[in-house]
Amino acid sequence: MADKTLHWHNGFHAALQIELQGESAHLEFYSEHELYQMPLRIDTLVIKNSDDTPIQKNIGKIFRKYNLIEYKSPDDYLSIDDFYKVYGYACLYQSDTDKVHTISMNDITITFVCSHYPRKMLKLLKEERKIEVRKVKNGIYYLINDPLPMQIILTTQLSVKENRWLGSLRKNLSADESTNQLIRDYNRHRQSVLYQSAMDLIMRANPKTMKEAKNMVCDAFKELFADEFKEQDEMLKVQYDLIKAQDKKLKEQEAQFKEQEAQFKEQEAQFKEQEAQFKEQEKKLRQASEDQKKACKKSETRLRFLIQRLISNNLIEDLKRISEDEEYLAQMYQRYGL
């Protein structure tokens, strides 16, 4: 995190996909998409590949087939020039096709995402184009009186519950429960590249806050499992006392061991004799084990031959009976000379 440059657009592109991931089956995302043959790029292009499936997420209800999204970082402001630039992008995107009118302007929407309410821009739009602004949800404003559906998403006003990730793309996060929930959400999806990209930006933009929030999460975790930790401490104490008692007992036994040392030397000869006996017993046990294995193998071979005979003679009922009746099994061995 030593790099002071914050790549807000990469984090925004990731956070936007997180917000809309519930409907990602109907959406395709293109970062830094080239709108024209000249080097003109919109921050994000979202293509909805299903005309029959409306987007339910609050920030995507306005979406149609082709959705151009312009993002302004927390240090930047949305100006009237930005409006006309993106509006022009929409026109260029419509016209840059192989065939005439492949894309209809009725299928295009524009979304402006920013952290500061563009009061000056909206005033000029009202004066120049009679475009009004209407708030539809917290942080979501529609621009009306224009043929092109447009909206402004103000990330600082978005619902914390519905748009936690987009709303966290700023430098002034607080170490509160919302940030703690953000960390928990990330931990559940930490293997996802999208979550990694968005969280990397948020952490580098708010290093102090994220550190405090992580500590709070750890404290909450400790409090949640306080009873288990206490139980573990008590178990450790019991184990410590047990080890201490054993240590005392060992010291007492040490004196006894010294007294017994002379006896051990006398018994050494006996141990050697016993060792010879143990080896002899081990040899016998090994031989018995080998004999038992041979007997088992012989028994398995005998049973296998009998099963083969019964199957070859199509005596299925007898085959079933020998598995249940040991006396009948012995009779069948005699019958077949096994």
C-alpha positions as CSV (number, residue, x, y, z in Angstrom):
1,M,0.0,0.0,0.0
2,A,3.0,2.3,-0.4
3,D,1.7,3.5,-3.7
4,K,0.0,6.9,-3.1
5,T,-1.9,6.7,-6.5
6,L,-5.4,5.4,-6.1
7,H,-6.9,3.8,-9.2
8,W,-10.4,4.6,-8.5
9,H,-11.9,3.5,-11.8
10,N,-10.6,-0.1,-11.4
11,G,-12.2,-0.3,-7.9
12,F,-15.4,1.3,-9.2
13,H,-15.7,-1.2,-12.0
14,A,-15.3,-4.1,-9.5
15,A,-17.7,-2.6,-7.0
16,L,-20.3,-2.0,-9.7
17,Q,-20.2,-5.6,-10.6
18,I,-20.4,-6.6,-6.9
19,E,-23.6,-4.5,-6.6
20,L,-25.1,-6.0,-9.7
21,Q,-23.9,-9.6,-9.2
22,G,-27.3,-10.8,-8.3
23,E,-28.3,-10.1,-11.9
24,S,-25.0,-10.8,-13.6
25,A,-26.6,-13.5,-15.7
26,H,-28.2,-10.7,-17.7
27,L,-25.3,-8.3,-17.8
28,E,-21.9,-8.0,-19.4
29,F,-19.3,-5.5,-18.2
30,Y,-16.6,-3.9,-20.2
31,S,-14.0,-1.7,-18.5
32,E,-12.5,1.2,-20.3
33,H,-14.6,0.3,-23.4
34,E,-13.6,2.0,-26.6
35,L,-16.7,3.7,-28.0
36,Y,-15.3,4.9,-31.3
37,Q,-12.3,4.2,-33.6
38,M,-10.6,7.2,-32.1
39,P,-9.2,6.8,-28.6
40,L,-12.4,7.7,-26.7
41,R,-13.4,5.5,-23.8
42,I,-16.3,5.3,-21.4
43,D,-15.5,4.1,-17.9
44,T,-17.8,1.1,-18.0
45,L,-20.2,-0.3,-20.6
46,V,-22.9,-2.7,-19.3
47,I,-24.8,-4.7,-22.0
48,K,-28.0,-6.3,-20.9
49,N,-28.4,-9.4,-23.0
50,S,-32.0,-10.2,-22.1
51,D,-34.7,-7.7,-23.1
52,D,-37.4,-9.6,-21.2
53,T,-35.7,-9.4,-17.8
54,P,-35.8,-6.1,-16.0
55,I,-33.0,-5.2,-13.6
56,Q,-34.2,-5.2,-10.0
57,K,-31.2,-3.6,-8.3
58,N,-31.8,0.0,-7.4
59,I,-28.9,1.4,-9.4
60,G,-29.8,-0.6,-12.5
61,K,-33.6,-0.2,-12.8
62,I,-33.0,2.4,-15.6
63,F,-30.9,0.0,-17.6
64,R,-31.9,-0.9,-21.2
65,K,-29.8,-2.8,-23.8
66,Y,-26.7,-0.6,-23.8
67,N,-25.7,1.3,-20.7
68,L,-22.9,3.8,-20.6
69,I,-21.5,4.7,-17.2
70,E,-19.2,7.6,-16.4
71,Y,-17.5,7.5,-13.0
72,K,-15.9,10.4,-11.1
73,S,-13.5,9.7,-8.3
74,P,-14.1,11.3,-4.8
75,D,-11.6,14.1,-5.7
76,D,-13.3,14.9,-9.0
77,Y,-16.5,16.8,-9.8
78,L,-19.2,16.2,-12.5
79,S,-19.3,19.2,-14.8
80,I,-21.5,20.3,-17.7
81,D,-18.6,19.4,-20.0
82,D,-18.6,15.9,-18.6
83,F,-22.3,15.7,-19.4
84,Y,-22.0,16.7,-23.0
85,K,-18.9,14.5,-23.4
86,V,-20.7,11.4,-22.3
87,Y,-23.8,12.3,-24.2
88,G,-21.6,12.6,-27.2
89,Y,-20.2,9.1,-26.4
90,A,-23.7,7.7,-26.5
91,C,-24.2,9.2,-30.0
92,L,-20.8,7.9,-31.2
93,Y,-21.6,4.5,-29.8
94,Q,-24.9,4.4,-31.6
95,S,-23.2,5.4,-34.9
96,D,-20.1,3.2,-34.8
97,T,-21.6,0.1,-36.3
98,D,-21.2,-1.8,-39.5
99,K,-24.8,-1.4,-40.6
100,V,-27.1,1.7,-40.4
101,H,-29.2,1.9,-37.2
102,T,-27.9,-1.4,-35.7
103,I,-28.3,0.3,-32.3
104,S,-31.3,2.4,-31.5
105,M,-30.9,5.4,-29.2
106,N,-34.0,4.0,-27.4
107,D,-31.8,1.2,-26.2
108,I,-29.1,3.4,-24.7
109,T,-28.9,4.8,-21.2
110,I,-26.4,7.0,-19.4
111,T,-25.3,6.8,-15.8
112,F,-23.1,9.4,-14.0
113,V,-21.6,8.1,-10.8
114,C,-20.0,10.7,-8.5
115,S,-19.4,11.6,-4.9
116,H,-20.5,15.3,-5.0
117,Y,-23.9,16.6,-6.0
118,P,-23.5,18.4,-9.4
119,R,-25.6,21.4,-8.5
120,K,-24.0,23.7,-11.1
121,M,-24.3,21.2,-13.9
122,L,-27.9,20.5,-13.1
123,K,-28.7,24.3,-13.1
124,L,-27.1,24.7,-16.6
125,L,-29.0,21.6,-17.9
126,K,-32.3,23.1,-16.7
127,E,-31.5,26.5,-18.3
128,E,-30.1,25.1,-21.6
129,R,-32.1,21.9,-22.2
130,K,-35.0,22.1,-19.8
131,I,-33.7,18.9,-18.1
132,E,-35.0,18.5,-14.6
133,V,-33.7,16.2,-11.9
134,R,-35.9,13.9,-9.8
135,K,-34.8,11.9,-6.8
136,V,-36.1,8.3,-7.0
137,K,-34.1,6.6,-4.2
138,N,-31.4,7.5,-1.7
139,G,-28.4,8.6,-3.9
140,I,-30.3,7.9,-7.2
141,Y,-31.5,10.8,-9.3
142,Y,-33.2,10.6,-12.8
143,L,-32.7,13.3,-15.4
144,I,-36.0,13.8,-17.1
145,N,-37.3,15.7,-20.2
146,D,-34.7,14.2,-22.5
147,P,-35.3,11.3,-24.9
148,L,-32.2,9.5,-23.5
149,P,-32.8,7.8,-20.1
150,M,-30.1,9.2,-17.7
151,Q,-29.4,9.0,-14.0
152,I,-27.0,10.3,-11.5
153,I,-25.7,8.0,-8.7
154,L,-24.4,9.9,-5.7
155,T,-22.3,7.3,-3.9
156,T,-22.2,9.3,-0.6
157,Q,-26.0,9.1,-0.4
158,L,-26.6,5.5,-1.4
159,S,-28.3,3.0,0.9
160,V,-25.6,1.3,3.1
161,K,-27.6,-1.9,3.1
162,E,-28.2,-2.1,-0.7
163,N,-25.0,-0.5,-2.0
164,R,-22.4,-1.1,0.6
165,W,-19.5,-1.5,-1.9
166,L,-20.2,1.5,-4.2
167,G,-20.9,3.6,-1.1
168,S,-17.5,2.6,0.3
169,L,-15.6,4.0,-2.6
170,R,-14.4,7.1,-0.7
171,K,-11.6,8.4,1.5
172,N,-13.6,9.2,4.7
173,L,-14.9,5.8,5.8
174,S,-15.7,5.5,9.5
175,A,-14.7,2.6,11.7
176,D,-18.3,1.7,12.4
177,E,-20.6,-1.3,12.0
178,S,-21.1,-0.6,8.3
179,T,-17.3,-0.9,7.7
180,N,-17.2,-4.0,9.9
181,Q,-19.9,-5.5,7.8
182,L,-17.9,-4.6,4.6
183,I,-14.9,-6.5,6.0
184,R,-17.1,-9.5,6.9
185,D,-18.6,-9.5,3.4
186,Y,-15.1,-9.4,1.9
187,N,-13.9,-12.3,4.1
188,R,-16.8,-14.4,2.8
189,H,-15.7,-13.7,-0.8
190,R,-12.0,-13.1,-0.4
191,Q,-11.2,-15.6,-3.2
192,S,-13.0,-13.4,-5.7
193,V,-10.9,-11.2,-7.9
194,L,-13.7,-8.6,-8.0
195,Y,-13.8,-8.4,-4.2
196,Q,-10.1,-8.3,-4.0
197,S,-9.8,-5.4,-6.4
198,A,-12.5,-3.3,-4.7
199,M,-11.2,-4.0,-1.2
200,D,-7.6,-3.2,-2.2
201,L,-8.7,0.3,-3.3
202,I,-10.9,0.9,-0.3
203,M,-8.1,-0.1,2.1
204,R,-5.5,2.0,0.4
205,A,-7.9,5.0,0.4
206,N,-8.7,4.5,4.1
207,P,-5.7,2.8,5.7
208,K,-6.2,4.1,9.3
209,T,-10.0,3.5,9.3
210,M,-9.7,-0.1,7.9
211,K,-7.0,-0.9,10.5
212,E,-9.3,0.3,13.3
213,A,-12.3,-1.6,11.8
214,K,-10.3,-4.8,11.5
215,N,-9.4,-4.5,15.2
216,M,-13.0,-3.9,16.1
217,V,-14.0,-7.0,14.1
218,C,-11.3,-9.0,16.0
219,D,-12.6,-7.6,19.4
220,A,-16.2,-8.5,18.4
221,F,-14.9,-12.0,17.6
222,K,-13.2,-12.3,20.9
223,E,-16.4,-11.1,22.7
224,L,-18.5,-13.5,20.7
225,F,-16.3,-16.5,21.7
226,A,-15.4,-15.2,25.2
227,D,-17.0,-18.2,26.9
228,E,-15.0,-20.6,24.7
229,F,-11.8,-18.7,25.4
230,K,-12.5,-18.8,29.1
231,E,-13.1,-22.5,29.0
232,Q,-9.9,-23.0,27.1
233,D,-8.0,-20.9,29.7
234,E,-9.5,-23.1,32.5
235,M,-8.5,-26.2,30.7
236,L,-5.0,-24.9,30.2
237,K,-4.7,-24.1,33.9
238,V,-5.9,-27.6,34.9
239,Q,-3.3,-29.0,32.5
240,Y,-0.6,-26.8,34.0
241,D,-1.5,-27.9,37.5
242,L,-1.4,-31.5,36.4
243,I,2.0,-31.1,34.8
244,K,3.3,-29.3,37.9
245,A,2.1,-32.2,40.1
246,Q,3.6,-34.7,37.8
247,D,6.9,-32.8,37.9
248,K,6.9,-33.0,41.8
249,K,6.2,-36.7,41.6
250,L,9.0,-37.2,39.1
251,K,11.4,-35.5,41.5
252,E,10.3,-37.8,44.3
253,Q,10.7,-40.8,42.0
254,E,14.2,-39.6,41.1
255,A,15.4,-40.4,44.6
256,Q,13.8,-43.8,44.4
257,F,15.4,-44.5,41.0
258,K,18.8,-43.8,42.5
259,E,18.1,-46.3,45.2
260,Q,16.9,-48.8,42.7
261,E,19.8,-48.4,40.5
262,A,21.8,-51.0,42.3
263,Q,18.8,-53.4,42.0
264,F,18.6,-52.7,38.3
265,K,22.2,-53.8,37.9
266,E,21.5,-57.0,39.6
267,Q,18.4,-57.5,37.5
268,E,20.3,-56.8,34.3
269,A,21.4,-60.4,34.0
270,Q,17.8,-61.5,34.5
271,F,16.6,-59.1,31.8
272,K,19.1,-60.5,29.4
273,E,17.8,-64.0,30.1
274,Q,14.2,-62.7,29.7
275,E,15.2,-61.0,26.4
276,A,16.4,-64.4,25.0
277,Q,13.0,-65.8,26.1
278,F,11.1,-62.9,24.5
279,K,13.0,-63.5,21.2
280,E,12.1,-67.1,21.3
281,Q,8.5,-66.3,22.0
282,E,8.6,-63.7,19.2
283,K,9.9,-66.3,16.8
284,K,7.0,-68.7,17.8
285,L,4.4,-65.9,17.4
286,R,5.8,-65.0,14.0
287,Q,5.6,-68.7,13.0
288,A,2.0,-68.9,14.3
289,S,1.1,-65.8,12.4
290,E,2.5,-67.2,9.2
291,D,0.7,-70.5,9.8
292,Q,-2.6,-68.6,10.4
293,K,-2.1,-66.6,7.2
294,K,-1.5,-69.8,5.3
295,A,-4.6,-71.4,6.9
296,C,-6.7,-68.3,6.0
297,K,-5.4,-68.4,2.4
298,K,-6.2,-72.1,2.2
299,S,-9.7,-71.4,3.5
300,E,-10.2,-68.6,1.1
301,T,-9.0,-70.8,-1.8
302,R,-11.3,-73.6,-0.7
303,L,-14.3,-71.3,-0.5
304,R,-13.5,-69.7,-3.9
305,F,-13.4,-73.2,-5.5
306,L,-16.7,-74.1,-3.9
307,I,-18.4,-70.9,-5.1
308,Q,-17.0,-71.5,-8.6
309,R,-18.5,-75.1,-8.6
310,L,-21.9,-73.9,-7.4
311,I,-22.0,-71.1,-10.0
312,S,-20.9,-73.4,-12.8
313,N,-23.6,-75.9,-11.8
314,N,-26.2,-73.0,-11.5
315,L,-26.8,-73.8,-7.8
316,I,-27.7,-70.3,-6.8
317,E,-29.9,-71.4,-3.9
318,D,-27.1,-73.5,-2.5
319,L,-24.7,-70.5,-2.9
320,K,-27.0,-68.4,-0.9
321,R,-27.5,-71.1,1.8
322,I,-23.7,-71.7,2.4
323,S,-23.4,-68.0,3.3
324,E,-25.9,-68.4,6.0
325,D,-25.5,-72.0,7.3
326,E,-22.0,-73.1,8.3
327,E,-23.1,-76.8,8.8
328,Y,-24.4,-76.8,5.2
329,L,-21.1,-75.2,4.1
330,A,-19.2,-78.1,5.6
331,Q,-21.4,-80.6,3.9
332,M,-20.8,-78.9,0.5
333,Y,-17.1,-79.1,1.1
334,Q,-17.4,-82.8,1.7
335,R,-19.6,-83.3,-1.4
336,Y,-17.1,-81.6,-3.7
337,G,-14.1,-83.1,-2.0
338,L,-12.7,-79.8,-0.8
